[in-house]
Amino acid sequence: MRKTSVCLGTIRNRALSKHGSARKAHSAQQLLSHSQENVLVDWIILLSETGHSIGKEALRRKAELICGQTPGETWVYHCYKLGLTL
């Protein structure tokens, strides 16, 4: 059996569907929805395949065009930290 730092009550509550994951709980706080994030990732992949690099400002502008909200100054770093998967 694997040891974990998660409280037994949390594991039980998740198994009983009393509450979801932390990621799901914070989804309303995310700038991009899952489908918008996929659009952004597809755009990054397209640029990569055509040999174009993308800077932080261009990434922020594209995210703003997709969702209609201006990302914060540290938004790009949080994407990397949280693992915006390409």
N, C-alpha and C positions, 0 to 999 in steps of 0.2 A: 504494500500500500504506500502511496506517495504522500509525504507530509506536505502540508500547505499552511500558509499563514492566514487563510480565509477562515473566518469564524464559522463554526458548525451551524449556527442559526442562519447565516447567510446562505450557506449551501442548501440547507433544508428549505428556506424560503424560495430560492431559485428553482429547486426541484418541484415545489408545489405551485410554481408560477405566481407567487405573491408579489414579486417584483422582478424587473428585468436587469440586464447588465448595466454597468455604469455608462457604457457607450450609448446604449439606447436611452438612458435617462437624460443624457446631455445632448441628444440629437437636436432639440429645439434651439440650443445655443450655438450650433454650428452655422457657419456662414453659408456653406454649400450643402444642398441636399445630396443624397447618394447619387441620384441620376445626374445632377449638375457636376458633381465631382468626377463622374465617369466621362462627361463631355470634356472637362478640363484635362484629364489624363489622356484621352484620345488625341486632343490637340497637341499636347506635349510630345506624345509618341510620333505624331505626324511630322512635327518639326524636327525631331531627332532623326527620323528616317530620311528626311531630305537634307540632312547635314546642317541644320540651323540650331544654334544655341539659343537659350532663352534666359533673360536676366530676371532678377527679382521684380523690378518695376513692371516689366511686360507681363509677368505672371499675375501680379496684382491687378493690372488693368484688365486682363482677360477674365479673371474671376469677377471683377466688378461688372463687366459686360454680361456675364452669364447670370449673375444673381441680382444685379441692380443695387448692391450695397458695396460701399468702399471697405476693402479689408484694412485692418490695422497695420501699423508699421512692422509688427513682428509676426504677422500672419504667415508669411512664407516660412519662417523658421519653425513655427508650430506645425506646419504641414510636414516638413522634413522630420521633425521630432516624433510626430504621431504616425508617420509612415504612409504618406500619400503614395500608394502603390502604383508603380508604373509597369 
